[in-house]
Amino acid sequence: MGQDIMMPFTVVRGVYAAWRAMRRAKPDVIFSKGSYVSVPVGIAAWMNRVPLAIHASDHSLGLANRILARFAAALFLAEPGQELPRRLRRTAVVTGLPMRDDLDDGQPEQLRAHLGVPHGRPVLLIFCGSSGSQRINDAVRRQLPALTGRFAVIHICGLGNLDPDLASAPRYWQLEYLHEEMVDALWLADLVIGRAGATTLAELEALDKPAVRWRDHGLATEFHDRLRGKVRRQAGWTRSRAQA
C-alpha cells in the first residue's frame, strides 16, 4: 500500500532526473523496450522534444508501452495482428523481434563433447530464466528417473541451485547458467522446456524447436503468455502449462 502511494512521486523524480540527463547528453533519439523504468525516460524525451521509439515484444502492448505510445514517434511491433487504437496505427511498424546475432552459429556437437552427452538418445533442454525456478527445478528432479529413461537431460537450474546429490546422476547434466553456449544448447536440444519469454519463443521458432512453455502466475505475464501461446499453437509447434 505504501509503495502504491509513493509511486507518483517516484515517477516525478524519475522524469526530472531523466530530463536533466537528456539536457546534458543531448541524444538524437531514445529507444525503449518497455518496463516501468522506461516511463519517466519516455516522458522526459517528449519534454525535451527528443524523438521516442518504442518496441513491443509481446503480442499486446504492456502498460508502460501503452503509456509511452502516445508520446512516441514510432511504435515497432514484434508481430502483426495487434488491435491498436486508430491514433497509434499511423506510427506502428511491424519489425519483428530482435534476436542475438549468433543464433545461426550454433555448435551443438561442441557442447555435446564438452558435457559428454552421448549419441543415440534425444536431448531434453530445461531452463527457466537466469535465476531459475525452484518449483520447476523440484518438479524436474522428482521426475528425473522417468525423464532420463527417455532423454539425455540438460537442466539449467539457475545460480546457486545445483543439487550436489545429483552430480553423478546418469544422463543428467545440471548447470547454473550458460552464456555463449546457450545457442549451442538450443541447437543440440530435440525438445525444450522453458519459460515463456518473448525472446525465447522467437528463438525456438527460428530454430524450429518443439517446446513446452512454463507460464508465470502474474496476471499481466499470464495474459501476454496466453496470447503468445495462442499464436504459436496456431502455428502448431508449442504447448503451454501454467506454473502451479
N, C-alpha and C positions, 0 to 999 in steps of 0.2 A: 504493500500500500504506500509506504513512504517513498519507494523508488518511483512509483507512478506519479506521485505529487511533484517530485523533483525533476521529472523528465523534461517538461517545457523549459525549465531553467538550464538544464544540461544542454539542450538543443541550442538555446540562445547563446550560451557561452561557446559552443562549438562553431556556430555561424560566425561569431565575432572573431574567434581565433583563425578560422579558415579565411575570412575576409582579409585580415591583416597579412596572413601568409601569402595570399594571392597578390596583394598590393606590392609586396616585396619581390615575389618571384616573377610576376607578370607572365603567366602561362598563356599560350596561344589557344589551348583547348583543354577541357577537363573530360576525362573518360571514366565512367563509373560502371561497376558491375552490380550495384545494389548493396544491400545490407544497411543496417540502421546508421552506421557511422558515415555513410555516404550522404545522408540527407543534409547535414549542415554544410558540407563541402559543396553540394549541388546548389543549394540556396545562395551560398556566398559567391559561386561562379555567376549566377544570374545577377546578383547585386553588382558585381564587378564587370558585367557585360562580357564575360568570357564564355564562349560557346560551350555548351554541355552536351556530351554524347553519352547515352546510357545503353547498356546491353542487358537483355533479359534472357537468362539461361533456361528458365523454366517455361512450361507451356502456357503459363499465365503470369501476369505481372505481379510481383511481390509488393508488399506495402511500400517499401522505400522507393521502388521504381514507379509505383503509381503516384506517389507524391512528387517525384522529380520529373515525371514525364511532362508535366505542364510547363516546366522551365527549360526543357531540353530542345536543342536544335535538331537532334537526330535521335531516333529510337531504333536500335538494332535488335532484331529478333532472332532467336536460335531456330525457331520452327515456324512454318506457315500455319495458318488456320486460327490464329488468335482473334477473338472477338474484341476489337478495340473501339472506344468511343470515336465518333467521327472526327473530333478535334485532334486526335492522335494519329489518324491514318495518314495524314499528309507528311508526317515526319518519320513514319515507320518504314524500315527496310529489312527484309529477311536476309541475313548474312550467314546464318549457320552458327555453330558453336566453335570458338577457337579451341584447338587441341594441341597437345605437345607435338613439337616438330619432329621428334624421333620415333613417332608411333609406327612408321613404316620400316624401322630399322631393328626390329626385334631379333634377338639371337637366342631362340628357345633352347637349342642344343647346348649352348654355352652354359646356361643356367642349369640344365639337366645334369651336365657333367660336374658343375660346381657343387650341387647339392647331392649328387649321387642318386638321382631318380632313375630307376631302370625303365627300359622299354617294355612294351607288352601289356601295359595297364593304363587306362585313361587317367588323366590328371585332373583333379578337382582343386581349384584355387578358391580359397575363402579369405575375404578381407572385409573389414568394416570401418574404414576410416583410419586416420593416423593414430588415434588414441585407442582404437579397438572398441569392442563392446563386450563387457563382462558376461552379459546374458547369452550372447551368441557364442562366445568362447566356451562357456559352460555347456551349452547345448551341443556344440561340436564334440567336446570331449566326452560327454555322456554317450554319444552315438559313435564314438571313434571306432570300435570294433566292426560295426556294420559298414561304416564309410570306408575304412581301409580294406575291408573284404572285397570292395568293388573298385576302389580308386587308389591311386597314389595321391595323398592329400598334402597340399602346401597351404599352411594356415598362417596368415599374417595377423597376429593377435594383438599388436599394439605394444607400446613401450611399457616395460615392467610387468607384462602379462604372460611371460613364458612359464610353463609348468615343468619344473626340473624332473618330476616323476615320469614325464613322457619323453625325455630327451632321447631315449633309445627305442622308442616305440616303432615297430616296423611299419614301413610305408607311410610314415607321418613325419613331416618337416615343419616345425614351428619356427617362425621368425618374428622378431619385434616389428621390423619395418623394412621396406625395400625402397631404394632411391631410383637410380637409373635402371636397376634390374627389374623394376616393375613392368616395363614394356616387355622384357623377356618372359616374365611370368604370365602375362596376358597371352602372349603368343603360344606359350607352352600348354596352357590350360585347354582342356576339352569341355569343361563345364565350370562356370563361375558362380559363386555365391558371394554377393557383395551388397553394400549399402547403395540405396537408390539415388545417388547424386547425379546431377545432370551431366557432368563431365564424364563420370564413369560410364553412364549409359551410352553416351555418344562414342566413347572409345570402344565399348563392347560391340556396338552396332557397326562401327567402321571395320572391326576385325571379324565380324560375323560370328560372335561367340554366343552360344546359348547361356542364359543366366537365370538364376533365382535371386530376386531382389528383396532385401530386408528393408522395411519401412520403419522410420521413427514414429513415435506416438504423438509428437507435436501436431496440433491441428493444422497449422499452416504448411508444415512439411508434408503431412499426410495428404493434404489437398493437392499440393504440387505433385507428389508421388503418384497419386491416383490418376492424374491427368497424364503424366509421363507414361504410366503403365498402360493406360488405355491406348495411347498412340502406338507404343511398342507391341502390345498384344495384337493390335490390328495388323502389324507387320509380321506377326507370327513367330517371334523369337524370344519372348521373355515371359516369365511368370512372376507373380508378386506374392509376398507373405508379410503380414504386419508383425512387428516385434511385440511379443506378449510381455 
